[in-house]
Amino acid sequence: MAALAVLCVLIPWPAYGIDYSPGFIPQCPEDFITVHGQDFDVCYGPASAGSAGIVGDDASRAYADASTFFHNVPFHPNVIVASSQEEYETILNAGDLPDYSMSSGWGDGDKSAIVIKRPELVPDFQTAMAHEMAHIATRSYIRGYKYALPEWFSEGLAVYVSGDLPAAKRGMIADKCLSGKLMSIEELDRVHRLSSTDEVTADGVSTAYAQAGMLAEYIEDKYGDGTLLAMLDHFGPVGDLDAIFVATVGDIPEGVNRQWQRELKAELDRRDGKILEQTVYGYVVDHRGNPMPNETVSFTALRNDSPVQGTVYKAVTNETGQYSVNVTYGALKVICDKPEYEGFDETITLARGQSLFQNVTLNGSALEERMAREKAEQDRGNMVYIGLGALTIIAVAVVLAIYVRSRKK
């Protein structure tokens, strides 16, 4: 439940009786104290008085970030601090809310409010405050269909503006991408709309928020700073996000979503070394520098942080002893063996995108020594045979000579 709480502090809860109509703005209880400020007001009861300073500081930072992103659009929310779950429900005029419902944003411009539990009860209070400020700033920025923005885009924009994309959430999205479990736009919108019901899982909710935030980040990075605001500028008069996407980036939201997932998958494959953008090349020679054709050089991936660990990449030399092979990056064990040669066994390391010239030398001096010994032994054997042959010839000649002499007598 703790992990779920961190991921759900920013989720609205319409299924539990909260009035989310555009005209409803939560009001500060009569016994609360209101501190008026230039950019926002802070409203708190006696039980939350000790948290007022923290609330004001975090709200100031959140307001500054949202105001900067949305080009200083005017808005002045009333930040109402609840000291308990019961007080939170009372302020929202709602029935029983889950304990992990911790903040919500309402309205736009001067008619806006953020209801949030005191900081001690909200994991990452600053991010929760920034998320709600972003929602109010979004509605304040839109001229026209302020409450017609699809849930996935509204929440993704708030996640992006609030900076709520830590390494853990990015890692979760990376895992979902590699396993093919990221959502379509239709699925994203459905999960955001049903996030407070039993129809979606906590994992689905956390994935939807992180995915929508990363998709908003991708749009801004891919198509240029200001693209998200340009979409809001054009959305206001017409209220048709699909048409705005086509006019702004040339594709509907689902097309952009699929493109982002493909590019993310390719980048993750590069990160994991599955896409072979590195090359090792060189020659295999003997200890005298003579080229050695038809020899196999193998490269084994040693990375323990990648699924390519243990993968073997092989190359065979041509008639000039040359080889070339595409490999993963990182540490690689290089092996080249030949019977009766002292084999090559070393470790090399390649950076991403690197090409490396690597000669391989197979030392055959031991083979040469053995062959020299065998030749010497063979030569000695041949000399013995020659000697024996000569003696045989001499013996035959002597016998013939004796026989000739005996015949003359």
C-alpha positions as CSV (number, residue, x, y, z in Angstrom):
1,M,0.0,0.0,0.0
2,A,2.9,2.4,0.6
3,A,4.1,2.2,-3.0
4,L,0.5,2.7,-4.2
5,A,0.2,5.8,-2.0
6,V,3.2,7.4,-3.6
7,L,1.8,6.8,-7.1
8,C,-1.8,7.8,-6.3
9,V,-1.5,11.1,-4.4
10,L,-2.3,12.9,-7.6
11,I,-5.4,10.9,-8.7
12,P,-8.9,12.4,-8.6
13,W,-11.6,10.2,-7.1
14,P,-15.0,10.9,-8.8
15,A,-16.4,7.5,-8.0
16,Y,-16.6,8.3,-4.3
17,G,-19.2,11.1,-4.6
18,I,-17.0,14.1,-5.1
19,D,-18.6,16.9,-7.2
20,Y,-16.2,17.4,-10.1
21,S,-18.5,19.7,-12.1
22,P,-16.8,22.8,-13.5
23,G,-18.7,25.1,-11.1
24,F,-17.8,23.4,-7.9
25,I,-14.9,24.9,-5.9
26,P,-14.2,23.5,-2.4
27,Q,-14.4,26.2,0.3
28,C,-12.3,26.8,3.3
29,P,-14.1,25.8,6.5
30,E,-15.3,28.7,8.7
31,D,-13.0,27.9,11.6
32,F,-9.9,27.9,9.4
33,I,-7.3,30.7,9.1
34,T,-6.6,32.1,5.7
35,V,-3.2,33.6,4.9
36,H,-3.4,35.7,1.7
37,G,-0.5,35.9,-0.6
38,Q,0.4,37.5,-4.0
39,D,0.1,34.2,-5.9
40,F,-2.1,32.0,-3.7
41,D,-3.7,31.8,-0.3
42,V,-3.1,29.2,2.3
43,C,-6.1,28.0,4.4
44,Y,-5.6,25.8,7.4
45,G,-7.1,24.7,10.7
46,P,-5.6,24.6,14.2
47,A,-4.4,21.0,13.7
48,S,-2.4,22.0,10.6
49,A,-1.0,25.3,11.9
50,G,2.5,23.8,12.4
51,S,2.6,22.8,8.7
52,A,1.7,26.2,7.3
53,G,5.3,27.2,6.6
54,I,6.1,24.0,4.7
55,V,2.9,24.3,2.7
56,G,3.7,27.9,1.8
57,D,7.3,27.1,0.7
58,D,6.3,24.1,-1.4
59,A,3.4,26.0,-2.9
60,S,5.6,28.9,-3.8
61,R,8.0,26.6,-5.7
62,A,5.1,24.7,-7.4
63,Y,3.5,27.9,-8.4
64,A,6.7,29.3,-9.9
65,D,7.3,26.2,-11.9
66,A,3.7,26.1,-13.3
67,S,3.7,29.8,-13.9
68,T,7.0,29.6,-15.9
69,F,5.8,26.7,-18.0
70,F,2.5,28.3,-18.8
71,H,4.0,31.7,-19.7
72,N,2.8,33.5,-16.5
73,V,-0.8,32.8,-17.1
74,P,-2.7,34.4,-14.2
75,F,-4.2,32.1,-11.6
76,H,-4.7,32.4,-7.8
77,P,-5.6,29.2,-6.0
78,N,-6.7,28.8,-2.5
79,V,-4.6,26.0,-0.9
80,I,-6.8,24.3,1.7
81,V,-4.8,22.0,4.1
82,A,-6.6,19.1,5.7
83,S,-5.2,17.8,9.0
84,S,-6.8,14.3,8.6
85,Q,-8.6,11.9,6.3
86,E,-11.9,12.8,7.9
87,E,-11.3,16.5,7.4
88,Y,-10.2,16.0,3.8
89,E,-13.5,14.2,3.1
90,T,-15.5,16.9,4.8
91,I,-13.9,19.7,2.9
92,L,-14.6,17.9,-0.4
93,N,-18.1,17.2,0.7
94,A,-17.5,13.5,-0.2
95,G,-18.3,10.1,1.3
96,D,-15.6,7.7,2.3
97,L,-12.4,8.2,0.3
98,P,-9.5,5.8,0.2
99,D,-6.6,6.8,2.4
100,Y,-4.3,7.2,-0.5
101,S,-6.5,10.0,-2.0
102,M,-4.4,12.9,-0.8
103,S,-4.8,15.9,-3.1
104,S,-7.0,17.4,-5.8
105,G,-7.1,20.6,-7.8
106,W,-10.2,22.5,-8.8
107,G,-11.3,25.4,-11.1
108,D,-9.1,27.9,-12.9
109,G,-7.8,31.5,-12.6
110,D,-9.0,33.2,-9.4
111,K,-11.7,30.7,-8.9
112,S,-9.5,27.7,-8.1
113,A,-8.6,25.6,-5.1
114,I,-6.2,22.8,-4.1
115,V,-7.3,20.5,-1.3
116,I,-4.4,18.6,0.1
117,K,-3.6,16.8,3.3
118,R,-0.9,18.2,5.6
119,P,2.7,17.4,4.5
120,E,3.2,14.7,7.2
121,L,0.5,12.7,5.5
122,V,1.5,13.0,1.9
123,P,4.5,11.2,0.4
124,D,6.5,13.7,-1.8
125,F,4.3,16.6,-0.8
126,Q,6.1,19.0,-3.2
127,T,5.4,16.9,-6.2
128,A,1.7,16.5,-5.2
129,M,1.4,20.3,-4.9
130,A,3.2,20.9,-8.2
131,H,0.8,18.4,-9.9
132,E,-2.3,20.2,-8.7
133,M,-0.8,23.6,-9.6
134,A,-0.2,22.3,-13.1
135,H,-3.8,21.2,-13.5
136,I,-5.1,24.7,-12.4
137,A,-2.6,26.4,-14.7
138,T,-3.6,24.2,-17.6
139,R,-7.3,25.1,-17.3
140,S,-6.3,28.8,-16.7
141,Y,-4.2,28.7,-19.9
142,I,-6.9,27.2,-22.2
143,R,-9.3,29.7,-23.8
144,G,-12.5,27.8,-24.5
145,Y,-13.0,24.2,-23.7
146,K,-11.2,24.2,-20.3
147,Y,-12.8,21.0,-19.0
148,A,-12.9,19.1,-22.3
149,L,-9.2,18.1,-22.4
150,P,-8.9,14.3,-22.5
151,E,-7.8,12.8,-19.2
152,W,-4.7,11.1,-20.5
153,F,-3.3,14.4,-21.9
154,S,-4.3,16.5,-18.9
155,E,-2.7,14.1,-16.5
156,G,0.4,13.5,-18.7
157,L,0.9,17.3,-18.9
158,A,0.6,17.6,-15.1
159,V,3.1,14.8,-14.5
160,Y,5.6,16.4,-17.0
161,V,5.2,19.9,-15.6
162,S,5.6,18.7,-12.0
163,G,8.7,16.8,-12.9
164,D,7.2,13.6,-11.5
165,L,9.3,11.2,-13.6
166,P,12.0,9.8,-11.3
167,A,14.3,7.0,-12.3
168,A,12.0,4.4,-10.7
169,K,9.0,5.4,-12.8
170,R,11.2,5.6,-16.0
171,G,12.5,2.1,-15.2
172,M,9.0,0.8,-14.8
173,I,8.0,2.2,-18.2
174,A,11.2,0.7,-19.8
175,D,10.2,-2.7,-18.4
176,K,6.7,-2.4,-19.7
177,C,8.0,-1.3,-23.1
178,L,10.4,-4.2,-23.4
179,S,7.6,-6.6,-22.5
180,G,5.1,-5.0,-24.9
181,K,2.7,-3.9,-22.1
182,L,2.5,-0.2,-22.7
183,M,-1.0,1.2,-23.3
184,S,-2.8,2.6,-26.3
185,I,-4.3,6.1,-26.0
186,E,-7.7,4.6,-25.6
187,E,-6.4,2.4,-22.7
188,L,-4.6,5.4,-21.1
189,D,-7.8,7.5,-21.1
190,R,-9.8,4.6,-19.8
191,V,-7.5,4.0,-16.9
192,H,-7.3,7.7,-16.0
193,R,-11.1,7.9,-16.0
194,L,-11.5,4.8,-13.9
195,S,-8.5,5.3,-11.6
196,S,-10.7,5.4,-8.5
197,T,-12.6,2.2,-9.1
198,D,-11.9,-1.5,-8.8
199,E,-12.0,-1.8,-12.6
200,V,-8.3,-1.1,-12.9
201,T,-5.3,-2.3,-10.9
202,A,-2.8,-0.2,-9.0
203,D,-0.2,-1.3,-11.5
204,G,-2.3,-0.1,-14.3
205,V,-2.9,3.3,-12.7
206,S,0.8,3.9,-12.0
207,T,1.7,2.8,-15.5
208,A,-0.9,5.1,-17.0
209,Y,0.3,8.2,-15.2
210,A,4.0,7.6,-15.8
211,Q,3.4,6.7,-19.5
212,A,1.3,9.8,-20.1
213,G,4.0,11.9,-18.5
214,M,6.7,10.4,-20.6
215,L,4.6,10.8,-23.7
216,A,4.1,14.5,-23.0
217,E,7.9,14.7,-22.5
218,Y,8.5,13.0,-25.8
219,I,6.2,15.4,-27.6
220,E,8.1,18.4,-26.2
221,D,11.5,16.9,-27.0
222,K,10.6,15.5,-30.4
223,Y,8.7,18.4,-31.9
224,G,10.3,21.3,-30.0
225,D,9.9,23.4,-26.9
226,G,6.4,25.0,-26.8
227,T,4.7,22.2,-28.7
228,L,2.5,21.3,-25.8
229,L,1.4,24.9,-25.2
230,A,0.8,25.3,-29.0
231,M,-1.6,22.3,-28.7
232,L,-3.5,24.0,-25.8
233,D,-3.6,27.3,-27.8
234,H,-5.4,25.5,-30.7
235,F,-7.4,23.2,-28.5
236,G,-9.2,26.0,-26.7
237,P,-11.4,27.2,-29.6
238,V,-12.3,23.8,-31.0
239,G,-12.0,21.2,-28.2
240,D,-10.8,18.5,-30.6
241,L,-7.5,17.1,-29.5
242,D,-7.1,14.6,-32.4
243,A,-7.5,17.4,-35.0
244,I,-5.0,19.6,-33.0
245,F,-2.4,16.7,-33.0
246,V,-2.7,16.3,-36.8
247,A,-2.4,20.0,-37.4
248,T,0.6,20.4,-35.0
249,V,2.6,17.3,-35.4
250,G,1.1,15.6,-38.4
251,D,-0.4,12.6,-36.7
252,I,-3.2,11.6,-34.4
253,P,-2.3,10.9,-30.7
254,E,-2.3,7.1,-31.1
255,G,0.2,7.5,-34.0
256,V,2.5,9.6,-31.9
257,N,2.1,7.1,-29.0
258,R,3.2,4.2,-31.2
259,Q,6.1,6.2,-32.7
260,W,7.3,7.0,-29.2
261,Q,7.1,3.4,-28.1
262,R,9.0,2.2,-31.2
263,E,11.8,4.8,-30.6
264,L,11.9,4.0,-26.9
265,K,12.2,0.3,-27.7
266,A,15.0,1.0,-30.1
267,E,16.8,3.1,-27.5
268,L,16.4,0.4,-24.8
269,D,17.8,-2.2,-27.3
270,R,20.8,0.1,-27.9
271,R,21.2,0.5,-24.1
272,D,21.1,-3.3,-23.7
273,G,23.5,-3.8,-26.6
274,K,21.0,-5.7,-28.7
275,I,21.5,-3.3,-31.6
276,L,25.0,-3.9,-32.8
277,E,26.5,-0.5,-33.6
278,Q,30.1,-1.5,-32.7
279,T,32.7,-3.1,-34.9
280,V,35.9,-5.0,-34.2
281,Y,38.2,-5.7,-37.2
282,G,41.8,-6.7,-37.9
283,Y,44.0,-9.6,-39.0
284,V,44.9,-13.1,-37.6
285,V,48.6,-13.8,-38.1
286,D,51.1,-16.3,-36.8
287,H,54.2,-15.4,-34.7
288,R,56.1,-14.5,-37.9
289,G,53.4,-12.2,-39.2
290,N,52.1,-14.5,-41.8
291,P,48.3,-14.2,-42.5
292,M,46.1,-17.1,-41.4
293,P,43.0,-17.7,-43.5
294,N,39.8,-19.5,-42.4
295,E,40.4,-18.9,-38.7
296,T,37.5,-18.2,-36.4
297,V,37.6,-15.3,-33.9
298,S,34.9,-15.3,-31.2
299,F,33.8,-12.4,-29.0
300,T,31.7,-13.2,-25.9
301,A,29.7,-10.4,-24.2
302,L,30.6,-10.1,-20.5
303,R,28.1,-7.5,-19.5
304,N,26.1,-8.5,-16.4
305,D,23.7,-5.6,-16.8
306,S,22.2,-6.7,-20.1
307,P,20.3,-9.7,-21.6
308,V,23.1,-10.0,-24.2
309,Q,25.4,-11.4,-21.5
310,G,27.0,-14.6,-22.8
311,T,26.2,-13.9,-26.4
312,V,29.0,-15.0,-28.8
313,Y,29.7,-13.0,-32.0
314,K,32.0,-14.8,-34.5
315,A,34.0,-13.9,-37.5
316,V,36.1,-16.0,-40.0
317,T,39.2,-14.7,-41.6
318,N,39.4,-14.4,-45.4
319,E,42.4,-15.5,-47.6
320,T,44.4,-12.5,-46.4
321,G,43.7,-13.3,-42.7
322,Q,41.4,-10.3,-42.3
323,Y,38.2,-10.4,-40.3
324,S,35.4,-8.0,-39.2
325,V,32.4,-8.4,-36.9
326,N,29.6,-6.3,-35.4
327,V,29.4,-6.8,-31.6
328,T,27.7,-5.3,-28.5
329,Y,29.4,-2.7,-26.5
330,G,31.1,-3.1,-23.1
331,A,33.5,-5.9,-22.0
332,L,34.2,-8.7,-24.5
333,K,36.3,-11.8,-24.2
334,V,38.2,-12.5,-27.4
335,I,39.2,-16.1,-28.2
336,C,41.0,-17.6,-31.2
337,D,42.2,-21.2,-31.1
338,K,44.1,-23.4,-33.5
339,P,45.4,-26.9,-32.7
340,E,49.1,-26.9,-31.6
341,Y,49.1,-23.1,-31.5
342,E,49.3,-20.9,-28.4
343,G,45.7,-19.5,-28.6
344,F,44.7,-15.9,-28.2
345,D,42.6,-15.1,-25.1
346,E,42.1,-11.5,-24.0
347,T,39.4,-9.0,-22.9
348,I,38.6,-5.8,-24.7
349,T,36.1,-3.0,-23.9
350,L,34.2,-1.0,-26.5
351,A,32.2,2.2,-25.9
352,R,28.8,2.7,-27.6
353,G,29.3,3.3,-31.3
354,Q,33.0,2.5,-31.2
355,S,35.1,0.7,-33.9
356,L,38.2,-1.1,-32.7
357,F,41.2,-2.4,-34.7
358,Q,42.4,-5.6,-33.0
359,N,45.0,-7.9,-34.4
360,V,45.1,-11.5,-33.2
361,T,48.4,-13.4,-33.1
362,L,48.6,-17.2,-32.8
363,N,52.0,-18.3,-31.7
364,G,53.1,-21.5,-33.5
365,S,56.7,-21.7,-32.3
366,A,56.0,-24.9,-30.3
367,L,54.6,-26.5,-33.5
368,E,57.7,-25.4,-35.4
369,E,60.0,-26.9,-32.8
370,R,58.1,-30.2,-32.9
371,M,58.1,-30.3,-36.7
372,A,61.9,-29.5,-36.6
373,R,62.5,-32.3,-34.2
374,E,60.5,-34.7,-36.3
375,K,62.4,-33.6,-39.4
376,A,65.7,-34.1,-37.8
377,E,64.7,-37.5,-36.6
378,Q,63.5,-38.3,-40.1
379,D,66.8,-37.0,-41.6
380,R,68.8,-39.2,-39.2
381,G,66.7,-42.2,-40.2
382,N,67.2,-41.4,-43.8
383,M,71.0,-41.3,-43.2
384,V,70.9,-44.7,-41.6
385,Y,69.0,-46.1,-44.5
386,I,71.5,-44.5,-46.9
387,G,74.4,-45.9,-45.0
388,L,73.0,-49.4,-44.9
389,G,72.3,-49.2,-48.6
390,A,75.9,-48.2,-49.2
391,L,77.2,-51.0,-47.2
392,T,75.0,-53.4,-49.0
393,I,76.2,-52.2,-52.3
394,I,79.9,-52.5,-51.1
395,A,79.2,-56.0,-49.8
396,V,77.7,-57.1,-53.1
397,A,80.6,-55.6,-55.0
398,V,83.1,-57.5,-52.9
399,V,81.2,-60.7,-53.4
400,L,81.1,-60.2,-57.1
401,A,84.8,-59.4,-57.2
402,I,85.7,-62.6,-55.3
403,Y,83.5,-64.6,-57.5
404,V,85.1,-63.2,-60.7
405,R,88.6,-63.9,-59.4
406,S,87.7,-67.4,-58.5
407,R,86.4,-68.1,-62.0
408,K,89.7,-66.9,-63.6
409,K,91.7,-69.4,-61.6
